[in-house]
Amino acid sequence: MSIDQTNYSPCYILAIETSCDETAVAVVKDGHEVLSNMISSQIETHKAFGGVVPEVASRKHVESITLMIEEAVTASGIPMKDLSAIAVTQGPGLVGALLVGVVAAKSLSVALSKPLIGTHHIAGHIYANRLVGDIKYPCMALVVSGGHTELVYMKQEGHFEVIGQTRDDAVGEAYDKVARSIGFPYPGGPHVDRAAMESDESIDLPRAWLEAGSYDFSFSGLKSAVLNVINQRKMRGETPIIGAIARGFQESVVEVLVTKAILAVKAYGVKQLLLCGGVAANRGLRTELQRKCAKEGIDLSIPPFEYCTDNAAMIGAAAYIKWREQYFTPLDMKADPQLPLEEWGSNNID
């Protein structure tokens, strides 16, 4: 559906994000000014299971989506009739969770006669950087989250080329598995980060560099190495040194992520490096990337903590690039848990 609204300025996008275990709704002005950003987290619900249960997540989204929409619109001060478009995460994510947001967005689109913009979750994480400053093209994005670890080259706005990705566990997934093995509760990533930052000891663990020139990542071997250390100490009747294990694990992850990101920036001659995704909230990664980029003279952009984890403001920021091209999504859009980033971005007009 293409609606000519180019003369309608400013642009107010109501954005919905329900890809996993946060029900989030935001209103974003002109792709960068956040007027409201409401998030209902399900962490306490899923703690009992040690991880996200898809069926439970879907039901929780159904329970809270209407209230979250009402609260976001009220907090923004923008009447629904003045909204420019309705954006929603189309994928990737848990299919049942995605469906809740997609159905809500379609209903609003029809009821308000506003265009619909299906949006890519990872594009949202990348464009969270737009909420804090201008993105300089060409740029490189290091995406680190519970389900994704990727290096994405962007020659211009809305164009995505994945040049490296994980071959097994995503970095956030590895953090949660290691956290579980050393006794931390779900979600384990923040606990590992805290223990690593507070520890004076570190256990030396392997780095998975893969073949020469590769920008891909692998963390399953590192996870196995951590389990090895724990099991060996237990067999000797020794208590695992949690802080040293956490710090050794984090040092290995951070060194590989930072080194490959810096190499990619230099190889592609980009103007800026963007850090994106839930693991971008990791203090160890942020600190080391800032130190290395300052040393190398690389322009680094990192969103504040509230825009690193899943939120709807980032979806509104990404959807704005479709709005500017007047590329809207038909109402027969389906939730797509495997939606490719490059395919979503390729619809922009050169």
Secondary structure, DSSP 8 states (H G I E B T S, - for coil): -----TT--S-EEEEEE-SSSEEEEEEEETTTEEEEEEEEE-HHHHHTTTS--HHHHHHHHHHHHHHHHHHHHHHHT--GGG--EEEEEEESS-HHHHHHHHHHHHHHHHHHT--EEEEEHHHHHHHGGGGTS---SSEEEEEE-SS-EEEEEESSTT--EEEEEBSS--HHHHHHHHHHHTT--SS-HHHHHHHHHH-S----------STT---B--HHHHHHHHHHHHHHHHTT----HHHHHHHHHHHHHHHHHHHHHHHHHHHT-SEEEEESGGGG-HHHHHHHHHHHHHHT--EE---GGGTSS-SHHHHHHHHHHHHTT----TT----TT--HHHHHTTS--
